[in-house]
Amino acid sequence: MSSFTVSEIKHLKLFYNGLTCDVCIEVGNDLGVISPNSTDGLKLTQGMLRNLKAKGLIAAKNTYIFSVEYKRFTISELGIKTIEEFNDEHSK
């Protein structure tokens, strides 16, 4: 398994447990605002989303909420595989 920071693993576990987040990508007052469905106390930043996406652990797709365009981030297949391997390694 590749090297991940403790923070990346914590955030990836949130996505594994159902976290999704929307980031407004339409010019306006909410441009760049991150709207997670839950964070369990962790601060979710654009930098963390960038890092997880760059490593292929989360995926994004466009969505519209009240005619405003957002990117919706969810865990990817690689992210699922990675967190399951991490859990297996650390359950022994």
Secondary structure as UniProt FT lines:
FT   HELIX           6..16
FT   TURN            17..18
FT   STRAND          21..24
FT   TURN            29..32
FT   STRAND          34..36
FT   TURN            40..41
FT   HELIX           46..54
FT   TURN            55..56
FT   STRAND          58..65
FT   TURN            66..67
FT   STRAND          68..75
FT   HELIX           77..89
//
